[in-house]
């Protein structure tokens, strides 16, 4: 089996019977057992977190719970999309208007 030439060799690329250096030749040496173990630990942890956080889904009502009316699509978009954009634009506009680092009157 011919050895892989390194870039320090003086043969030009494209020489017959020469293979280019493969940059990721050792990347696929991960053990399958370790991969399976890591996947099962991640899946088990996720499943346990989902099972233990079921009260956070609020499927049952608590005592003293008095929810109001739900928001319409327009109200939801207004509160969670339009309002933050308007606030951002107001702050950006104030910063640009009140910026004093570039005084245009001086030469």
N, C-alpha and C positions, 0 to 999 in steps of 0.2 A: 504494500500500500504506500503510495507516494506521500511524502510529508507536505504539509501546507507551508508555503513560502510566506515569510513575513515581509512587511514593507521595507525593511532595511536591506533586503537582497537587491542586487543591482540589475536583475533581469527585468525588462520592461513588461508591462501588462500586455497580455495577448500572445506571449511566447507559447508555442505549441507544447502540449503535455503539462501545462502549469495551471493550477487552480487558483482563483483569487482568494484572499483571506476572507473567511466567513466571520463577521463580527459577532454573531449570536450563536456560535457553535456550542457553547456550554449552557445555553439558556434552558434547554429542555431536560435538564437532569433533576428536576424536582421529583421527590419521591411521591408515588401515588398514595401511600398510606398517610403521609402528612397532609396531603391535599384533602383526602377523605375526612381525616380527623378534624381539620380546620373547618371544612364545610359543615360537618355534623355539629360541631360546637356552635358555630354561628346560627345554624337553623334551630338548634335547641334553645339557645339564648333568646332568639327572636320569638319563638313559640311561647316560652315561659313569660316573657314580658307582655305578650299579647293576652295571655290567659290571666295574668295578675292585674292587668290594667282594665279589666272589664267594667268596673264601676266608673271609670272615666268616660265611658261611652254614654252614660246617663240613659240607660234603657228603662230604668225604673225611676219614678218621681220620688224625691225626698220630701219629708215633712216640712211644711212651710214654703215649698217651692211654688212660686207664682210667676211663671214666664209671661212675657208680654206677647204682642202680635209679632209674627215674623216679618222680615223685610222683603219687599218686592225686589225684582231683578234690578230695576232702575235705582232704587234706594241703596242696594248693595253695591252696585257699580259706583254710585255717587260717593258713598262713604269710604269705600276701600280702594278706589282707583282715582276718581276725579279729585277728591279732597286732598290726598297726599300730593298729587301732581300740582295742584294750585298752591299748596303750602311751599313745595319745593321751588316753584317758579317765583313766588313772592320773595322768598329768602334769597334766591339767586339774583333777582332784580335789585333788591336792596343792597346786596354786596357789590354789584356792578355800579350802581348809581353812587353809592357812598365810598367807593374805592378812592383813596387819596394817594396811592403810590405813583400814579402817572399824572403829574401836573402838566397840563398842556400849554399853559401860558409861559413857561420858562423855556429859554433856548440856550 
